[in-house]
Amino acid sequence: MILVFVYLLATVLFLALLLSLGVQPKLITRLTGVILFVTGVLGTALYGYAYSVLFPSVPQAVIRTLFSVFCMFLGRNEIGAISAVPALQTPGMQLLIYAVHLMALYTTASAMAASVGARLIRRLHLFLARRGKLRLIFGGGDEALAFAAGLEKTGGVNVFVGRDAALDGKILRMGSLLFTDSEALGAEPAFLKRIGMGRGSRRLELYCLDRSYEENLRYAGAMARNLEALGVASEQTALTVLLEDESDGAALQAGEGRYGFGTVLALPRSELTARLMLRLSPPHETMTFDAAARATEDFDALVVGFGQTGQAALRSLVMNGQFEGSRFHATVVAKGYREQAGSFFYRYPGLQAHYEIDFIDDNARSVSVYDHIRNHCANLNFVALCTGSETENREIAANISACLPISACARRSCFAQTGAWSAWMRTAGPGRPCFRPSCCRATASTAWRWRSTTSTIWPRAAPPGRTGSAATISPA
């Protein structure tokens, strides 16, 4: 019975150590660093004590100690060399010695997995997660990584397909896989079987985010044909695809007598950016409501820039910024907006007629814009930065946010930038801190709460009396 227990316990521990190599590389790197430090200290202490007893010469004891510690990490032990030390022969000390050697071997195995076997371990991790939702993201580069990071909290497994092998390291650090082979790029049945797709299997969410609309259409079509060949039901699938013409997505939708994806969302890049903006920074989170779910304040938005992304942001705010009991108002700041938005006014002629939307034909750095902010900052809920330049977005966000606490006591404001930088959600109001330090009440938390879709957001302390969260929007 004791022998069976020993075999069982040893097997369980071995499998646990093996599977732990399949966790996210960022986590395993931290764990390995801690184990390396602890193992080095304990190994030096154990071998140092033993050789100080066995060898009268200090230099000889030091050299043998270093040699034995290095041997631990190479899979060789010097336990026999210190067997003549009585203090190390007790059961407790023997257990400690073998535990230290096991940690050394684990550190070495982790390093090998990170350098030469990471992909194999990731595939093992993917094999163990063959049930549940699978998100397959085609193309997109760094923007796709930022997008996928925002979806991780919904559960499921992320798999990337693309030609940019340079992203492999970043994707592995996310705990995901990148496939660059021809089978993956062609969405061939062999690849689909590798990721666990088949008749009656898991749900697939396909995101075609390549910069080339033609490549997105090609990949989605190939995926649909091969999913049909594998017998995957349309109800198990969903497609989000970037296309220049949204109507092109209709051919990919399942219909009577025609195989296709169960749900299809086809939209241009600017529209996807605007929707992501509102998903990460929902307008309702900037509002207050009474017990009857009626808004207790008006919704006031500022849109900086009016290119394709700015136009999509305004339309999304109109659709999502109206609440029972409140008045919707938006101001668009764009120099020469009439010269670049003719098609917008032609397609949506009733927008200005039915909604309170003002336009400022000036640069976002101008005096007229900051006069407007001074007059409206007490009611400003949402600022969408859509200049098309990450640097300019960042500069404008910093300038406006610096002016808000000076100008007035803003009840609640959200900065959303359509770029690969951060956007702030800052809250204030009854029972919550406001912007002006002189009228701020004491709060339980004075730190920013960061909610990011990339790993490049650095938390920083909030100014006194402010709380908030941040979100990142994929570039347009």
C-alpha positions, 0 to 999 in steps of 0.5 A, a space after each residue: 500500500 505504501 508503494 502504491 501511495 508513493 507511485 501515485 504521489 510521485 506521478 501527480 507531482 510530476 504531472 503538476 510540474 509538467 503542466 505548470 510549464 504550460 502557463 503563461 510565459 510571463 507567469 512562469 518567468 516570475 516563478 522561475 526567477 523566485 525558484 532560482 534565487 531560493 534554490 541558489 541560496 539553499 544550495 550554497 548554504 547546504 553545500 557550503 556547510 558540508 564542505 566547510 566540515 569536510 575540507 580544512 582549506 577555505 578556498 577548496 571548500 568555496 570552489 567545491 561549493 560553487 561547483 556543486 551548486 552549478 551541477 544541481 542546475 545541470 542535472 548532476 548531484 553531489 549528494 554522495 560527496 557530502 554523505 560523510 557529514 552527520 548533520 545532513 543525514 537526518 530524514 528532514 535534511 535529506 528531504 530538504 536536499 532532494 527538494 533543492 535539487 528538484 527545484 534546480 531541475 525545474 528551473 532548468 526545464 523552465 528555461 529550456 521550455 522558454 527557449 526551445 520548447 515554448 511552442 510545444 508547451 503552448 500546443 499542449 496547453 491548447 490541447 487541454 483546452 479543446 472544449 469551450 469557445 475558440 477565438 481565431 484572429 487572422 492578421 491585424 498585427 499589434 492592433 489584433 493583439 490589443 483587440 484580443 487582450 480586451 476579449 480575454 476576460 470573456 473566456 475561451 482560447 485565442 489563436 492567431 493566424 498571420 505572416 508576421 512571425 515577429 509577433 510570436 514572442 508577444 503572443 506567447 507571453 499572452 499565453 496564446 499561439 501564432 500559426 504562420 504555416 500554409 495550412 493555417 493561412 489557407 484555413 485548411 481542414 488539417 489546420 482546423 482539426 489541429 485546433 479542435 474544430 469538427 462536427 459537434 465540437 466547440 464554438 468558433 469566433 473568427 475575427 478577420 482583422 488584416 489591413 487588406 480587405 481582400 485578404 479578410 474576404 478571402 480568408 473568411 470564404 476559405 474558412 466557411 468552405 472548410 468548416 462546411 466540409 468538416 460538418 461544423 454547424 453554422 450555429 457554432 460559428 460567428 464572424 467579425 470581418 473588416 471590409 470596405 463595403 459592409 454589404 460584402 459580408 452578406 455572402 458570408 451569412 448562413 441562409 436558406 440552402 446556403 452554408 455560412 457563418 451563424 452571425 456576421 458582423 462586417 464593417 470598415 476599420 473606422 466603425 470597428 474602432 468606434 464600437 471598441 471605444 464604446 465597448 471599453 468606455 460605455 457612455 452609461 458609465 458616465 451617467 447617474 440614474 435614479 431608482 426608476 432608471 431615468 438619467 439624472 443628468 444630460 449627456 454631453 460629448 466632445 469629438 476631436 477630429 472628424 475623419 472616418 473614425 471621428 464620424 463613426 465615433 459621433 454616430 456611435 455616441 448618438 446611438 448609445 448616448 441617449 437616455 430617458 430623462 436626459 438631453 443629448 448634446 455633442 460638439 465636434 472640433 475639426 479644422 475644415 470639417 466641411 471639406 472632409 465630411 461631405 459624404 457624411 452630411 449627405 448620408 445622414 441629413 437629419 442628424 443635425 436637424 434632430 440632435 443637438 450637434 455643434 461644430 467648431 471649425 478650428 484646431 483642437 489647440 485653439 482658444 475657441 476650443 478651450 473657451 468651449 471646454 470652460 463653458 461646458 466642463 461641468 457637464 462634459 461626460 465624454 471626450 473622443 479623440 480621433 485626430 488620426 495621430 497617436 502623438 496628437 491624441 496624447 497631447 490633446 488628452 493631457 492638455 484637456 485633462 489638465 484644464 478640467 480641474 482648473 476650469 470647473 468641477 466636472 461631475 464625470 468625464 471619459 477620455 477615449 482615444 482611437 489609438 494605441 494609447 490609453 483612455 481615461 474613465 474619470 468619475 465624480 458626482 454625488 458620493 464620489 470625488 470631483 475634479 476640483 481638489 478644493 471641493 473633494 471629499 475623502 475617499 477610500 481609494 485614490 489610485 487609478 484603476 487600469 483596464 487595458 487591452 495591451 500590456 503597455 499601459 503603466 499604472 500611475 498614482 492618481 492626483 489627490 481626490 481622483 479615481 478612475 480607470 483606463 482603457 485602450 482602443 485599437 488604432 483606426 
